[in-house]
Amino acid sequence: MKRKASAVWSGDLKSGKGKISTESGTLKETQYSFSTRFENGVGTNPEELIAAAHAGCFSMAFSAELGKAGFTPAAINTTATITMEKTDAGFTVTESHLDMTAKIPDIDQEKFTAIANGAKAGCPISRLLNAKISLDAKLEA
């Protein structure tokens, strides 16, 4: 399986602008720029897209692992926070932190935590990132 996205950039780093599109059309010439990446401009940025990908991937991986264990989640809500820092090598994504809450009937805390940690490690986006991956998982009653 292969997925595609494209980016077009015009101009210098600080005053230039770009557009990002996905093959599916979900993003179509979506604006990104220096201000959307390093300040608070209108549009998206690569780190925000990585955070969205990680949150979505983890939620699906967690659901799959729950299913293998005989559980069906009523809801899984995940937020990923990407940390980018300037290192000796340049700007680097150093961490992705997952905050997840879930409603899962008939599961105990120990099983919930074990399955969540397995999904964190097994999610393809977790394995893609060369960064610290952390998780706060909360089981809702």
C-alpha positions as CSV (number, residue, x, y, z in Angstrom):
1,M,0.0,0.0,0.0
2,K,1.3,3.5,-0.9
3,R,-0.2,6.8,-0.1
4,K,0.7,10.2,-1.6
5,A,0.7,13.8,-0.7
6,S,2.4,16.7,-2.4
7,A,3.7,20.2,-1.5
8,V,4.4,23.2,-3.6
9,W,6.5,26.1,-2.1
10,S,7.1,29.5,-3.6
11,G,9.5,32.1,-2.3
12,D,12.0,32.3,0.5
13,L,11.6,30.7,3.9
14,K,10.2,33.6,5.9
15,S,7.9,35.3,3.4
16,G,7.2,32.4,1.0
17,K,4.1,30.3,1.1
18,G,3.2,26.7,0.2
19,K,0.3,24.5,-0.5
20,I,-0.2,20.9,0.6
21,S,-2.5,18.4,-1.1
22,T,-3.4,14.8,-0.5
23,E,-4.2,12.1,-3.1
24,S,-7.6,11.6,-1.4
25,G,-8.5,15.2,-1.8
26,T,-9.0,15.7,2.0
27,L,-6.3,18.4,1.8
28,K,-6.4,20.4,-1.4
29,E,-4.0,23.2,-1.7
30,T,-4.1,23.7,2.0
31,Q,-1.9,26.7,2.9
32,Y,1.2,26.4,5.0
33,S,4.0,29.0,5.6
34,F,6.7,30.0,8.1
35,S,4.1,31.7,10.2
36,T,1.9,28.6,10.4
37,R,4.9,26.5,11.4
38,F,6.8,28.8,13.8
39,E,4.2,31.4,14.8
40,N,0.4,31.4,14.8
41,G,-0.6,32.0,11.2
42,V,-3.7,30.6,9.5
43,G,-3.1,27.3,7.8
44,T,-1.4,24.0,8.7
45,N,2.2,22.8,9.1
46,P,4.1,19.5,8.9
47,E,4.2,18.9,12.6
48,E,0.4,19.4,13.0
49,L,-0.1,16.9,10.2
50,I,2.2,14.4,11.9
51,A,0.3,14.9,15.2
52,A,-3.0,14.2,13.3
53,A,-1.5,11.1,11.7
54,H,-0.2,9.8,15.0
55,A,-3.5,10.4,16.9
56,G,-5.4,8.6,14.1
57,C,-3.0,5.8,13.8
58,F,-2.8,5.1,17.5
59,S,-6.6,5.2,17.9
60,M,-7.0,2.6,15.1
61,A,-4.2,0.4,16.4
62,F,-5.7,0.5,19.9
63,S,-9.1,-0.5,18.5
64,A,-7.5,-3.4,16.6
65,E,-5.7,-4.6,19.7
66,L,-8.8,-4.3,21.8
67,G,-10.7,-6.4,19.2
68,K,-8.0,-9.1,19.3
69,A,-8.5,-9.3,23.1
70,G,-12.3,-9.5,22.7
71,F,-13.2,-5.9,23.6
72,T,-15.2,-3.4,21.5
73,P,-14.6,0.3,22.4
74,A,-17.5,2.6,22.7
75,A,-15.2,5.6,22.1
76,I,-11.5,6.3,21.8
77,N,-10.4,10.0,21.9
78,T,-6.7,10.7,21.3
79,T,-4.7,13.9,21.1
80,A,-1.1,13.8,19.9
81,T,1.2,16.7,20.8
82,I,4.4,16.9,18.7
83,T,7.5,18.6,20.2
84,M,10.0,20.1,17.9
85,E,13.2,21.4,19.3
86,K,16.4,22.9,17.9
87,T,19.2,20.4,18.3
88,D,22.8,20.3,17.1
89,A,21.4,18.6,14.0
90,G,18.8,21.4,13.4
91,F,15.1,21.4,14.1
92,T,14.0,17.9,15.1
93,V,10.8,16.3,16.2
94,T,11.9,14.9,19.6
95,E,8.7,13.7,21.1
96,S,5.1,12.7,20.3
97,H,2.9,12.6,23.4
98,L,-0.5,10.8,23.2
99,D,-3.3,11.7,25.5
100,M,-6.1,9.1,25.2
101,T,-9.4,8.5,27.0
102,A,-11.6,5.6,26.1
103,K,-14.9,4.0,27.1
104,I,-14.6,0.3,26.9
105,P,-17.2,-2.0,28.4
106,D,-16.1,-4.8,30.7
107,I,-12.3,-4.1,30.7
108,D,-10.2,-3.8,33.8
109,Q,-7.5,-1.2,34.3
110,E,-4.6,-3.6,34.0
111,K,-5.7,-5.1,30.7
112,F,-6.6,-1.6,29.4
113,T,-3.1,-0.3,30.2
114,A,-1.4,-3.3,28.7
115,I,-3.3,-3.1,25.4
116,A,-2.8,0.7,25.2
117,N,0.9,0.4,25.6
118,G,1.0,-2.4,23.0
119,A,-0.8,-0.1,20.6
120,K,1.5,2.7,21.3
121,A,4.5,0.6,20.4
122,G,2.9,-1.1,17.5
123,C,1.3,1.8,15.7
124,P,3.0,2.3,12.3
125,I,3.4,6.1,12.9
126,S,5.0,5.4,16.3
127,R,7.5,3.1,14.6
128,L,8.1,5.8,11.9
129,L,9.0,8.6,14.3
130,N,12.6,8.7,15.5
131,A,11.3,10.3,18.7
132,K,10.3,9.6,22.3
133,I,6.7,8.3,22.3
134,S,4.8,8.8,25.5
135,L,1.2,8.0,26.5
136,D,-1.3,9.0,29.1
137,A,-4.2,6.7,28.9
138,K,-7.4,7.1,30.9
139,L,-10.2,4.6,31.1
140,E,-13.6,6.3,31.5
141,A,-16.3,4.6,33.6
